């Protein structure tokens, strides 16, 4: 059997498997939209995308360039005589079937991604070689990616980073991509910006001000800014209380944060007035002023990696999934985003806490009005039974990763007193073919050796018929303890018990998992804390919502 026939048979088998799964599990077709094709040949085997952890269809082709030597006219102030700031690289998708020399690509049009790198050692931490694996991976999935050096431009001077961004994007668009090769014809002008650490603070400068169509880097050059990605963005003390709502400028954002025992600033702030490197603040602030126009936001938190994690597979996999969904309309990537299945190739990374929000989420309850007795709708009331509850106000301060209010629930079921918390709706809810989503985390109890816990959820319909109880862990694992770093504590003005880092995460549960009730006439959603394996616990809960 020749290789061509074998490829055809492999493709047919994948398509048959997909059809079988779609027939046996209807959710497979509507949620995952997994595609059986195309199949791309890599150096080792066939790389089936759209799994964002695997290489895509295209080979990367690199064009290096240098800005003209006009520092005096550019307004750039550098910290040494070396003009590294002029150097840049553009990476372009090249069709694997192309046999020609140079960056010959197909007639497709690709989105444009700009990476603004972190501060650090240019040879070992933040140079082109350290970002190249991420760039190559993103390019292989059909994006043009720009990386430029900003080593001699201070990360604490976003004004300079702002200027440098404009100089490079303008030069690439007007010179590099139009230098007799007509490569500019293959850019569709859709733009994403990825900012790592101090590069993230550059994004705050780029987008923190009013909309300006005269800016050459984003608006004036005709770019359509569709998404930003914050990789542990540096939030300097002088910017800490400036919380720009980026949804005024861009409809979608992704944040990535990490924690590590040797770097207390990597997740939240160590103390009042100190620098922090976290995307949680921007995630929480995003959409506050622009709820109707902002579409999606994602937040990935990983415990373990240190700050320069750009070459670790988890970062490039999740960023690729996000970009493919936002720019290519590939809704199958929601398998890894909304539904939180892990992409391939993550290695030893296990503790991933994922927050997400979409414009099609219908929020039943949040606690921003500082009222823990009622939901945001006047048809919703909250009922508490044998469970301590209070507004977790201390989240709403600049020294915590989360900048929103939520409810704190503490239970003790050692006497089998049936503790629960439920949402009661005076109007029946039609939950057929929908999902329940919420954000949750454990709260610190003073025990540095806290373990995972679980909870249950059940429904009641308008005939007072209860459903079966579903363990939350069935759809995403047990509820993790807060992050307790061994060497650093978050300073909080109230109590040492608040000196921990609550990485909340989203759960999404299909209502089809509940049996014995009329899903078109549900009047109650109940969170139960009666699992005998977890007789005591304390959690924070927020953003209880319904989504398609």
KAWO-V981402 format. One record per helix or strand. SS is the DSSP state (helix for helix, strand for strand). FROM is the first residue (numbers start at 1). TO is the last residue. If there is no record, write none. Layout:
ss->[SS & SS]
from->[FROM & FROM]
to->[TO & TO]
This chain:
ss->[helix & helix & strand & strand & strand & helix & helix & strand & strand & helix & strand & helix & helix & helix & strand & helix & strand & strand & helix & helix & strand & strand & helix & strand & strand & helix & strand & helix & helix & strand & strand & strand & strand & strand & helix & strand & strand & strand & strand & strand & strand & strand & helix & strand & strand & helix & strand & strand & helix & strand & helix & strand]
from->[3 & 26 & 39 & 46 & 59 & 71 & 84 & 87 & 110 & 128 & 143 & 158 & 176 & 183 & 187 & 198 & 224 & 234 & 237 & 246 & 252 & 263 & 264 & 269 & 276 & 280 & 296 & 313 & 331 & 352 & 362 & 374 & 380 & 388 & 393 & 407 & 420 & 435 & 453 & 456 & 466 & 470 & 472 & 479 & 483 & 496 & 501 & 505 & 511 & 522 & 532 & 536]
to->[24 & 32 & 41 & 48 & 66 & 74 & 86 & 94 & 116 & 140 & 148 & 174 & 178 & 186 & 196 & 208 & 231 & 235 & 239 & 248 & 260 & 263 & 266 & 269 & 277 & 285 & 303 & 328 & 335 & 358 & 365 & 374 & 385 & 391 & 395 & 412 & 429 & 442 & 453 & 461 & 466 & 471 & 475 & 479 & 483 & 498 & 501 & 510 & 513 & 528 & 534 & 547]
